[in-house]
């Protein structure tokens, strides 16, 4: 039983490390609202071009984990 807990702790540590590395080196992810379709809002057709309300038309959002440390946040906003 102790070995199972040790394995679960190792898997959790690897998962947290992966999330933090992605947030540090790749702070942007695609916008969940428009799915990074630049210029198209939710439910718009091919002929309707408007800015997404969530990302402002950039198609990108800063990852939540990238907002943890202020230095990471400022570096992500400068990019």
C-alpha positions as CSV (number, residue, x, y, z in Angstrom):
1,X,0.0,0.0,0.0
2,X,2.9,2.4,0.8
3,X,4.4,1.7,-2.7
4,X,1.1,2.7,-4.3
5,X,1.1,6.0,-2.4
6,X,4.7,6.6,-3.4
7,X,3.9,6.0,-7.1
8,X,0.8,8.3,-6.9
9,X,3.0,11.0,-5.3
10,X,5.6,10.7,-8.0
11,X,3.0,10.9,-10.8
12,X,1.5,14.0,-9.1
13,X,4.9,15.6,-8.8
14,X,5.6,15.0,-12.5
15,X,2.2,16.4,-13.5
16,X,2.7,19.6,-11.5
17,X,6.2,20.0,-12.8
18,X,4.9,19.7,-16.4
19,X,2.2,22.3,-15.8
20,X,4.7,24.8,-14.3
21,X,7.3,24.2,-17.1
22,X,4.6,24.8,-19.7
23,X,3.5,28.0,-17.9
24,X,7.0,29.3,-17.6
25,X,8.2,28.7,-21.2
26,X,4.9,28.8,-23.1
27,X,2.7,31.3,-21.1
28,X,0.1,31.6,-23.9
29,X,-2.6,29.1,-24.8
30,X,-5.3,29.4,-27.4
31,X,-8.5,31.2,-26.3
32,X,-11.2,28.8,-25.1
33,X,-14.0,31.0,-26.4
34,X,-13.0,31.5,-30.0
35,X,-10.6,28.5,-30.3
36,X,-7.9,30.9,-31.7
37,X,-9.9,31.5,-34.9
38,X,-8.7,35.1,-35.3
39,X,-11.4,37.6,-36.1
40,X,-14.4,35.3,-35.5
41,X,-16.6,35.4,-32.4
42,X,-18.7,32.6,-31.0
43,X,-21.2,31.4,-33.5
44,X,-20.2,33.7,-36.3
45,X,-20.3,32.6,-39.9
46,X,-17.4,32.9,-42.4
47,X,-18.6,36.3,-43.5
48,X,-18.9,37.8,-40.0
49,X,-15.6,39.1,-38.6
50,X,-15.7,40.5,-35.2
51,X,-13.4,40.4,-32.2
52,X,-13.7,37.8,-29.5
53,X,-14.9,39.3,-26.2
54,X,-12.5,37.1,-24.2
55,X,-9.2,37.6,-26.0
56,X,-9.8,40.8,-27.9
57,X,-9.2,39.1,-31.2
58,X,-5.6,37.9,-30.5
59,X,-6.6,34.3,-30.2
60,X,-4.4,33.8,-27.2
61,X,-4.9,33.8,-23.5
62,X,-2.3,33.7,-20.7
63,X,-2.3,30.4,-18.9
64,X,-3.6,30.5,-15.3
65,X,-0.4,29.0,-14.0
66,X,1.7,31.7,-15.7
67,X,-0.1,34.2,-13.5
68,X,1.4,32.7,-10.3
69,X,4.6,34.6,-10.2
70,X,4.7,38.3,-11.0
71,X,7.9,38.0,-13.0
72,X,6.3,35.4,-15.3
73,X,3.2,37.5,-15.7
74,X,5.1,40.6,-16.7
75,X,7.3,38.6,-19.1
76,X,4.2,37.0,-20.7
77,X,2.6,40.4,-21.2
78,X,5.8,41.8,-22.9
79,X,5.8,39.0,-25.5
